[in-house]
């Protein structure tokens, strides 16, 4: 049978080598209903903490075998004990002693002889803070569990959607090929729009699955030397109908821009950024894509002439499911998935992502990639 006693929620451990002090403290605390435990030196205090796990410790400094400072040092060094609040209650009141006590992790420092009312007020305050801290920790644990359950449910549903969406896209492509010469222009345009929408849904499903895998470190990158000019051109072409009738400008440089990256994943980053820019750029505006190279980094920029993003929202748009309402017609700057994928994928390459924006004038999203691969993820065949 375990020798560890169930700790009372508000048990206080008194650590002092003077019987009269222990008697006075015990009487003061018991009068207010606090259960107490007692130790007469630092070593004994650590033994009591291991058995009882008090809610708060009143700790003297000058004691035989192990003084209070050393006992506090050992308490704070132990993961399972470091959150227990310690109040030094001692006659050592030099400034250097007080500073040392706080540096060791104490929450308060009370001089002897003490005023009972003041001591009780301090004890009550620190116990209340402890309760609030534990409640915050419990709330965080519950929220984390709810988030995990949400992610698991979303992952399961999205995974089950993937096959039907692929089938739908395939059927629409077959219809488009079989009926190419039979449809009226308006009908052909409608079919193209349906195919584009199905493909976009498939891409969103893929992005969500890949976000989960990137967060878990389970999406290895197949990295090789790639010319970013070809990656960017391919990414723009992959958007298909989204770019029809829109002005997307990319003027590749005359010289190669070679980086070590996963070409498919990098292309998806660019496609997401260009698609996002088109979404918030008026039909009369334009989206400009550019790439540049320094000795250590390559940089890709996607600039639009949309409404811009308020400064307070520029971090949140990269968060998972982070959605920010635009200033025009309640539109949103992010689906909550695409930009999160871009951020995680860029960071998996050892790169960075960000946005420069001015409300009313547009935004420029940028990513940087190291010329030499330095991904923290294991390289190998892509798990896609």
C-alpha positions in Angstrom: 0.0 0.0 0.0 1.3 3.5 -0.9 2.8 5.6 1.9 1.9 8.8 0.2 -0.9 10.5 2.0 -3.6 12.3 0.1 -2.7 16.0 0.4 -5.4 18.3 1.6 -6.1 21.1 -0.8 -4.9 23.8 1.5 -2.4 22.0 3.7 0.5 24.2 4.8 3.9 22.9 5.7 5.7 24.8 8.6 9.5 24.4 8.5 11.3 25.8 11.5 13.7 24.5 14.1 12.3 26.5 17.0 9.4 24.7 18.9 8.0 28.1 20.1 7.8 29.4 16.5 6.1 26.2 15.3 3.6 26.4 18.2 2.7 30.0 17.4 2.4 29.4 13.7 0.4 26.2 14.1 -2.1 27.9 16.4 -2.5 30.9 14.1 -3.1 28.7 11.0 -5.3 26.1 12.7 -7.6 28.9 14.0 -8.4 29.7 10.4 -9.0 26.1 9.6 -5.8 25.3 7.7 -4.5 21.7 8.1 -0.7 21.8 8.8 2.3 19.6 8.6 5.6 20.3 10.4 9.3 19.8 9.7 12.3 21.0 11.8 14.9 21.3 9.0 15.3 21.4 5.2 16.0 17.7 4.8 13.0 16.7 6.8 10.9 19.2 4.9 11.7 17.5 1.6 10.7 14.2 3.0 7.3 15.6 4.2 6.8 17.3 0.7 7.3 13.9 -0.9 4.6 12.3 1.3 2.1 15.1 1.7 2.5 17.6 -1.2 1.4 20.7 0.7 -0.4 23.7 -0.9 2.1 26.2 0.6 5.4 26.1 2.6 6.4 28.5 5.4 10.2 28.1 5.4 12.7 29.3 7.9 16.3 29.9 6.7 18.6 29.2 9.6 18.2 25.5 10.5 20.6 22.6 11.1 21.4 19.9 8.5 20.0 21.8 5.6 19.1 25.5 5.7 16.0 27.0 4.1 17.8 28.4 1.0 19.2 25.0 0.1 15.8 23.3 0.7 14.1 25.9 -1.5 16.7 25.3 -4.2 16.0 21.6 -4.2 12.3 22.1 -4.2 12.4 24.4 -7.3 14.8 22.0 -9.1 12.2 19.2 -8.9 9.6 19.3 -11.7 6.8 17.9 -9.5 7.4 20.3 -6.6 8.5 23.6 -8.2 4.9 25.0 -8.4 4.4 24.8 -4.6 4.6 28.4 -3.3 7.3 29.1 -0.7 7.2 32.0 1.8 10.4 32.6 3.7 9.6 33.4 7.3 12.9 34.3 8.9 15.0 36.7 11.0 17.5 37.1 8.2 16.2 40.4 6.8 19.3 41.8 5.1 18.6 43.0 1.5 21.0 40.4 0.1 19.1 37.6 2.0 15.8 38.8 0.7 17.1 39.0 -2.9 18.5 35.5 -2.6 15.2 34.2 -1.4 13.3 35.6 -4.4 16.0 34.5 -6.8 15.6 30.9 -5.5 11.9 31.0 -6.4 10.1 32.1 -3.2 6.9 34.0 -3.7 7.2 36.1 -0.5 9.6 37.0 2.3 8.3 37.7 5.8 10.4 39.0 8.7 10.4 37.6 12.2 8.9 38.5 14.6 5.8 38.4 12.3 2.4 40.0 12.6 -0.2 37.1 12.6 -2.8 39.2 10.7 -0.2 40.1 8.0 1.0 36.5 7.7 -2.6 35.2 7.3 -3.3 37.8 4.7 -0.2 36.8 2.7 -0.9 33.1 3.1 -4.5 33.7 1.9 -3.4 35.7 -1.1 -0.8 33.2 -2.3 -3.2 30.2 -1.8 -5.8 32.1 -3.9 -3.2 32.7 -6.6 -2.3 29.0 -6.5 -6.0 28.1 -6.9 -6.3 30.4 -9.9 -3.2 29.1 -11.4 -4.3 25.5 -11.1 -7.7 26.4 -12.5 -6.0 28.0 -15.5 -3.9 24.9 -16.0 -7.0 22.7 -15.9 -8.8 25.0 -18.3 -5.8 24.8 -20.7 -5.7 21.0 -20.4 -9.4 20.8 -21.2 -9.1 23.2 -24.1 -6.1 21.3 -25.4 -8.1 18.0 -25.2 -11.0 19.6 -27.0 -8.7 20.9 -29.7 -7.2 17.5 -30.1 -10.7 15.9 -30.4 -11.7 18.6 -32.9 -8.6 18.0 -35.0 -9.2 14.3 -34.9 -12.8 14.6 -36.0 -12.0 17.1 -38.7 -9.1 14.9 -39.9 -11.4 11.8 -40.1 -14.2 13.7 -41.9 -11.7 15.3 -44.3 -9.9 12.1 -45.0 -13.3 10.5 -45.9 -14.1 13.4 -48.3 -10.9 13.0 -50.2 -11.9 10.0 -52.4 -15.4 11.3 -53.4 -13.9 14.6 -54.3 -11.2 13.0 -56.5 -13.9 10.9 -58.1 -16.0 14.0 -58.8 -13.1 15.8 -60.3 -12.3 12.8 -62.5 -15.9 12.6 -63.7 -16.0 16.3 -64.5 -12.8 16.0 -66.5 -14.3 13.1 -68.5 -17.4 15.1 -69.2 -15.3 18.1 -70.3 -13.4 15.9 -72.7 -16.4 14.0 -74.1 -18.6 17.1 -74.5 -16.0 19.6 -75.6 -17.5 20.0 -79.1 -21.2 19.7 -78.1 -21.6 22.3 -75.4 -22.5 25.9 -75.9 -19.8 28.4 -74.7 -21.9 29.2 -71.6 -22.3 25.6 -70.7 -18.6 24.9 -71.3 -17.8 27.8 -68.9 -20.2 26.4 -66.3 -18.5 23.0 -66.5 -15.1 24.5 -66.2 -16.3 26.5 -63.1 -17.6 23.2 -61.6 -14.3 21.5 -62.2 -12.3 24.3 -60.8 -14.5 24.3 -57.6 -14.1 20.6 -57.2 -10.3 20.9 -57.6 -10.2 23.7 -55.1 -12.1 21.6 -52.6 -9.7 18.7 -53.1 -6.8 21.1 -52.6 -8.4 22.3 -49.3 -8.8 18.8 -48.1 -5.1 18.0 -49.0 -4.0 21.2 -47.2 -5.8 20.3 -44.0 -4.4 16.8 -44.0 -0.9 18.1 -44.7 -1.2 20.8 -42.0 -1.9 18.0 -39.5 1.1 16.0 -40.8 3.4 19.0 -40.8 2.4 19.8 -37.2 3.1 16.2 -36.2 6.4 16.2 -38.1 5.1 13.3 -40.2 5.5 14.8 -43.7 9.0 14.2 -45.0 10.1 16.5 -47.8 11.7 15.2 -51.0 14.3 17.9 -51.5 16.4 18.4 -54.6 17.9 21.3 -56.5 15.1 23.1 -58.3 14.8 26.2 -60.4 12.3 28.5 -58.7 11.4 30.0 -62.1 9.9 26.7 -63.2 8.3 26.1 -59.8 6.5 29.4 -59.8 5.4 29.2 -63.4 4.0 25.7 -62.8 2.2 26.9 -59.7 0.5 29.7 -61.5 -0.5 27.4 -64.4 -2.0 24.9 -61.8 -4.6 27.5 -60.8 -6.3 27.1 -64.2 -9.7 28.9 -64.3 -8.9 31.0 -61.3 -6.5 33.1 -63.4 -8.9 33.4 -66.4 -9.5 37.1 -67.2 -7.2 38.1 -64.3 -3.9 39.9 -64.5 -1.2 37.7 -62.9 2.3 39.0 -63.8 5.4 36.9 -63.5 8.5 37.9 -65.4 11.2 35.3 -64.7 14.8 36.3 -64.5 17.3 35.4 -67.2 19.4 33.3 -64.8 18.3 30.3 -62.9 17.2 30.7 -59.2 18.3 27.4 -57.8 17.3 26.2 -54.3 17.2 22.9 -52.6 13.5 22.3 -51.9 10.5 20.0 -52.4 9.3 21.3 -55.8 5.7 20.1 -55.3 5.3 21.5 -51.8 7.0 24.8 -52.7 4.7 25.1 -55.8 1.7 24.6 -53.5 2.9 27.4 -51.3 3.1 29.7 -54.3 -0.2 28.6 -55.6 -1.9 29.2 -52.3 -0.4 32.7 -52.1 -1.4 33.6 -55.6 -4.9 32.2 -55.2 -5.3 34.1 -51.9 -4.1 37.3 -53.7 -6.6 36.8 -56.5 -9.4 36.3 -54.0 -8.9 39.8 -52.5 -7.8 41.7 -55.6 -10.6 43.4 -57.6 -11.0 42.2 -61.2 -9.4 45.4 -62.5 -6.3 44.9 -60.2 -3.2 42.8 -60.7 -1.1 40.2 -58.8 2.6 40.4 -59.3 4.9 37.4 -58.5 8.7 37.8 -58.3 11.7 35.8 -57.2 15.2 36.9 -56.2 18.3 35.3 -54.9 21.1 36.2 -52.5 24.1 34.0 -51.5 22.2 32.2 -48.7 18.5 32.8 -49.4 15.9 32.9 -52.2 12.9 35.1 -51.8 9.5 34.8 -53.5 7.0 37.7 -53.3 3.3 37.8 -54.2 2.0 41.3 -54.3 -1.7 42.3 -54.8 -3.7 45.5 -55.1 -6.4 44.4 -52.8 -7.8 46.0 -49.6 -4.8 45.3 -47.5 -4.6 43.7 -44.0 -4.8 45.7 -40.7 -1.6 45.4 -38.7 -3.2 43.7 -35.8 -4.3 40.8 -38.0 -1.0 40.1 -39.8 0.1 37.4 -37.4 -3.3 35.8 -36.9 -3.9 35.1 -40.6 -1.2 32.4 -40.5 -2.8 30.6 -37.5 -4.7 27.4 -38.0 -8.4 28.3 -38.7 -7.5 31.9 -38.1 -10.1 33.9 -40.0 -10.1 37.7 -40.2 -12.9 39.7 -41.6 -12.0 42.1 -44.3 -13.0 45.7 -44.4 -15.0 45.3 -47.6 -18.3 43.3 -47.6 -17.3 41.1 -44.7 -14.8 39.1 -46.8 -12.1 37.1 -45.1 -8.4 37.4 -45.6 -7.8 33.7 -45.0 -9.7 30.4 -45.3 -7.9 29.4 -42.2 -6.0 26.6 -43.9 -4.0 27.8 -46.9 -1.8 30.3 -45.1 -1.2 27.9 -42.2 0.0 25.3 -44.7 2.3 27.9 -46.3 3.8 28.8 -42.9 4.4 25.3 -41.8 5.7 24.2 -45.2 8.1 27.1 -45.4 9.4 26.5 -41.9 9.8 22.8 -42.7 12.2 23.9 -45.4 14.1 26.1 -42.9 12.5 29.2 -44.4 10.3 32.0 -43.2 7.0 33.7 -44.3 5.5 37.0 -43.7 3.4 39.9 -45.1 3.8 43.6 -45.6 0.6 45.4 -46.1 -1.1 48.8 -46.1 -4.8 49.1 -45.7 -6.3 50.4 -48.9 -3.2 49.8 -51.0 -2.7 46.0 -51.1 -0.4 43.3 -49.5 2.8 41.6 -50.3 3.3 38.1 -49.0 6.8 36.7 -49.0 8.6 33.6 -48.3 12.4 32.9 -48.0 14.0 29.6 -48.6 17.6 28.6 -47.8 19.7 28.0 -50.9 21.1 24.8 -49.2 18.5 22.5 -47.7 18.3 22.6 -43.9 14.9 21.1 -43.0 14.4 19.8 -39.5 12.3 17.0 -41.0 13.9 13.8 -42.2 14.5 13.8 -45.9 13.2 11.0 -47.9 10.5 10.0 -50.3 7.4 12.2 -50.0 4.6 10.7 -48.0 2.1 12.5 -50.2 
